[in-house]
Amino acid sequence: GESVGLHLPTLSVQEGDNSIINCAYSNSASDYFIWYKQESGKGPQFIIDIRSNMDKRQGQRVTVLLNKTVKHLSLQIAATQPGDSAVYFCAENRGNTGKLIFGQGTTLQVKP
Amino acid sequence: ETGVTQTPRHLVMGMTNKKSLKCEQHLGHNAMYWYKQSAKKPLELMFVYNFKEQTENNSVPSRFSPECPNSSHLFLHLHTLQPEDSALYLCASSQGQGLTGTEAFFGQGTRLTVV
């Protein structure tokens, strides 16, 4: 069936440490993946994306890794800051369907 | 500011009321979406419009009625809702449906409470 899942509902890290948020997806036909960040009282905000023909993409302090063999996606945040505290969602976009399927979300808590 | 504006931000309505949610995008996008976000659940896609035409209705009850008069505006008309419909309703837009690699931009959402 359709599902995009995250391994942990909550992740707590110390300020300055690196964070890794994981996501598993089930549909091997998915060809585009996005990570969103949602702060309290706001809508989801785009962080970084990756296409299925890539296995790694880097942004500013963030890296997304894609392992198509095991259908696994991860978001790495370097030197985590208090402003990174939010709920993080992975989403998959299945080509011509235009449907963006979201996972449950992982709450990232950054301890000072 | 994402370029997608939703009004109202908060809405409390009785089960016999009729209300409408509004979404406007200033990004020149052709596709618009309604999502429902309930506590402890993933975002659920409700409706998709592409070039003003509805292309997806994800088995949404008829008490939710979308309207897309043009590519920049999207409405969600609500009537005879149930308390379990209380949620955050998010509008999003993208360059075009069906284009691989097209990220969606979200509005701030309308927090709906049905009493």
Contacts between the chains, C-beta under 8 A, distances in Angstrom:
chain1	res1	chain2	res2	distance
A	4	B	42	7.3
A	31	B	100	5.4
A	32	B	100	5.1
A	32	B	101	5.0
A	32	B	102	7.9
A	34	B	103	5.7
A	34	B	104	7.9
A	36	B	106	7.8
A	41	B	108	7.4
A	42	B	108	5.7
A	42	B	109	7.7
A	43	B	2	6.9
A	43	B	4	7.5
A	43	B	6	7.9
A	43	B	90	5.4
A	43	B	92	7.8
A	43	B	106	3.5
A	43	B	107	5.3
A	43	B	108	5.0
A	43	B	109	5.1
A	44	B	43	7.4
A	44	B	90	7.3
A	44	B	106	4.8
A	45	B	2	7.0
A	45	B	106	7.2
A	46	B	103	5.1
A	46	B	104	7.9
A	46	B	105	7.0
A	49	B	101	7.0
A	49	B	103	5.9
A	51	B	100	7.3
A	51	B	101	5.8
A	89	B	42	7.6
A	89	B	43	7.1
A	91	B	43	8.0
A	93	B	100	6.7
A	93	B	101	7.5
A	93	B	102	7.1
A	95	B	98	7.3
A	95	B	100	5.2
A	96	B	98	4.5
A	96	B	100	7.8
A	97	B	98	7.1
A	98	B	31	6.7
A	98	B	48	6.0
A	98	B	50	7.0
A	98	B	55	7.0
A	98	B	56	7.2
A	98	B	94	8.0
A	98	B	97	3.3
A	98	B	98	4.5
A	98	B	99	7.9
A	99	B	45	5.9
A	99	B	48	7.3
A	99	B	56	6.8
A	100	B	33	7.6
A	100	B	45	6.8
A	100	B	92	7.9
A	100	B	104	5.6
A	101	B	42	7.9
A	101	B	45	7.5
A	102	B	42	4.5
A	102	B	43	4.1
A	103	B	42	5.9
A	104	B	40	7.8
A	104	B	41	7.5
A	104	B	42	5.2
A	105	B	42	7.1
